[in-house]
Amino acid sequence: MQTSSFTWPRDALQTVPELPRQDQAHLICFLACPFQPRERADALAQYVQTACDAIGSSIGATIECVRGDQISKPSTIHTDIWRYIQLADALIFDVTGLNGNVLMELGVAAAVRPQSSVILLRDEEDQAEEGRFLFDLAPSRHLLYRRSIGGTRSFDRKLTEALLHALTPAPYIPPAYGKVSLPLVIDLHGHADPPQLLSPVSAHRRPSSEGLEFGSLFQFSNSWLSVGTDDYSTIKVKAKLRMTKRHPRFAPTDGWIGVSLCSTHFFANYSYLVYVKSGGALVYTEPQSETDYVDRSWGQLEGFDPFAAIEIAVSLTTDALEMAIGKRHHKVLVADMPYRRNAGKVRLQTHGCRAALENLEVEIP
């Protein structure tokens, strides 16, 4: 009797070991596509890797494109595929031709991953074959490419935007670790390290008697804490923060600590980010469109000591974005905003410094 090498996804995902990463800035994009014809599969993998390289250089990370037939020996390939589907930072599925293996892998991804981390590709000629595309996949967003793989600036731009969006929570952490019930009130003194606060895998995170220290002096892409994995359209946050260490080559007025709402990426242009620079300047980001933003100054804290704890309060309702740091307050009406972000995560962020979070309150206003 011949022994099958197939492993049922549910069995393989009971215990999922970490993916091999070189360091905290090593992100992984898993590509599922038909392996034949080989030239086509290789060309697609190279095209995706080129896009990953361009994004990686812009965010200070290494993004590796991994194809299913490249990750293991034949005897264990299914186990490793399910592992990559569960833990890779972004997932790309080429559903051209409705390949059975690709569709099963996509089904597993649909069961264990948020839709935001999954990107679907299709050959534009495949779209014309009426009646062949499955009903359940039809509503999902697809990026169409030509048989020459890519070939248009429009596809390049859409793939880059989709990858950036998929990499929002990177490195990916399974959602079981980040369930949050609101209102949330946390005192971070006394070496507290609550599971509701997520951070990039292998990033600096040190609970102490004076608060939870996080952030990176050099890697902005790994310099944040996320309050769970849920998205909120209206939210109120109070965070007591202070810097603990500053980039050795930054000017005394550079580096900042802050709170971002409706965050769909650690980049400032994908959130409402309110922060205070180490020199006391107060700034918030004003979205102009889905990807563009403008920094707006709203005051100065005189005699500000970045190493002394200060409360940052930010609230977003259907009517206004309100912010308060120290004794300074500011309000922006939603009616006056050029662009209103829909929903996103709550993040505590730093730039050019490490910070200690001492207290945190999060509630629906």
Rosetta blueprint (number, residue, H / E / L):
1 M L
2 Q L
3 T L
4 S L
5 S L
6 F L
7 T L
8 W L
9 P H
10 R H
11 D H
12 A H
13 L L
14 Q L
15 T L
16 V L
17 P L
18 E L
19 L L
20 P L
21 R L
22 Q L
23 D L
24 Q L
25 A L
26 H E
27 L E
28 I E
29 C E
30 F E
31 L E
32 A E
33 C L
34 P L
35 F L
36 Q L
37 P L
38 R H
39 E H
40 R H
41 A H
42 D H
43 A H
44 L H
45 A H
46 Q H
47 Y H
48 V H
49 Q H
50 T H
51 A H
52 C H
53 D H
54 A H
55 I H
56 G H
57 S H
58 S H
59 I H
60 G L
61 A L
62 T E
63 I E
64 E E
65 C E
66 V E
67 R E
68 G H
69 D H
70 Q H
71 I L
72 S L
73 K L
74 P H
75 S H
76 T H
77 I H
78 H H
79 T H
80 D H
81 I H
82 W H
83 R H
84 Y H
85 I H
86 Q H
87 L H
88 A L
89 D L
90 A E
91 L E
92 I E
93 F E
94 D E
95 V L
96 T H
97 G H
98 L H
99 N L
100 G H
101 N H
102 V H
103 L H
104 M H
105 E H
106 L H
107 G H
108 V H
109 A H
110 A H
111 A H
112 V H
113 R L
114 P L
115 Q H
116 S H
117 S H
118 V E
119 I E
120 L E
121 L E
122 R E
123 D E
124 E L
125 E L
126 D H
127 Q H
128 A H
129 E L
130 E L
131 G L
132 R L
133 F L
134 L L
135 F L
136 D L
137 L L
138 A L
139 P L
140 S L
141 R L
142 H E
143 L E
144 L E
145 Y E
146 R L
147 R L
148 S L
149 I L
150 G L
151 G L
152 T L
153 R H
154 S H
155 F H
156 D H
157 R H
158 K H
159 L H
160 T H
161 E H
162 A H
163 L H
164 L H
165 H H
166 A H
167 L L
168 T L
169 P L
170 A L
171 P L
172 Y L
173 I L
174 P L
175 P H
176 A H
177 Y H
178 G L
179 K L
180 V L
181 S L
182 L L
183 P L
184 L E
185 V E
186 I E
187 D E
188 L L
189 H L
190 G L
191 H L
192 A L
193 D L
194 P L
195 P L
196 Q L
197 L E
198 L E
199 S L
200 P L
201 V L
202 S L
203 A L
204 H L
205 R E
206 R E
207 P E
208 S E
209 S L
210 E L
211 G E
212 L E
213 E E
214 F E
215 G L
216 S L
217 L L
218 F L
219 Q L
220 F H
221 S H
222 N H
223 S L
224 W E
225 L E
226 S E
227 V E
228 G L
229 T L
230 D L
231 D L
232 Y E
233 S L
234 T L
235 I E
236 K E
237 V E
238 K E
239 A E
240 K E
241 L E
242 R E
243 M E
244 T E
245 K E
246 R E
247 H L
248 P L
249 R L
250 F L
251 A L
252 P L
253 T L
254 D L
255 G L
256 W E
257 I E
258 G E
259 V E
260 S E
261 L E
262 C E
263 S E
264 T L
265 H L
266 F L
267 F L
268 A H
269 N H
270 Y H
271 S L
272 Y E
273 L E
274 V E
275 Y E
276 V E
277 K E
278 S L
279 G L
280 G L
281 A E
282 L E
283 V E
284 Y E
285 T E
286 E E
287 P E
288 Q L
289 S L
290 E L
291 T L
292 D L
293 Y E
294 V E
295 D E
296 R E
297 S E
298 W E
299 G E
300 Q E
301 L L
302 E L
303 G L
304 F L
305 D L
306 P L
307 F L
308 A L
309 A L
310 I E
311 E E
312 I E
313 A E
314 V E
315 S E
316 L E
317 T L
318 T L
319 D L
320 A E
321 L E
322 E E
323 M E
324 A E
325 I E
326 G L
327 K L
328 R E
329 H E
330 H E
331 K E
332 V E
333 L E
334 V H
335 A H
336 D H
337 M L
338 P L
339 Y L
340 R L
341 R L
342 N L
343 A L
344 G E
345 K E
346 V E
347 R E
348 L E
349 Q E
350 T E
351 H E
352 G L
353 C E
354 R E
355 A E
356 A E
357 L E
358 E E
359 N E
360 L E
361 E E
362 V E
363 E E
364 I L
365 P L
